[in-house]
Amino acid sequence: MATIRTGLLIIRAWAEPGSSSPLRVQIRITTDVSLGVERSETIAEADAVVEVVRAWLQEMATTAR
């Protein structure tokens, strides 16, 4: 019987007033919830957040095969 693996990606975003780049985003990632959070990052650019999410989705898709 095949095992189903569940990943989790949590995004928490806030603004830091007065900063030249006010966006702050914390991302917590795991490709298997039974392992707990495998990686945590804090990012200040929207495009970088998109890239982290895209890479995580690709990793989930690749390891599902």
C-alpha positions, 0 to 999 in steps of 0.5 A: 500500500502506498504511503501518502505524504503531506507537506506544509508551507506556512507564510506569515507576513507583516510590514515594518513601518519606517523601513525602506523595504517594509515587507517581512515574510516568515516561511516555515516549510516541511515536505513531510509533516511527520518530520516537523518544520524542516526549514524556516526563512525570513524574507523581505522581497515578494519575488523571493517569497514566490520563488520559495513557494515555487521551489517547495511545490516542485519538490513536493511534485518531484518526490511524489513520483 
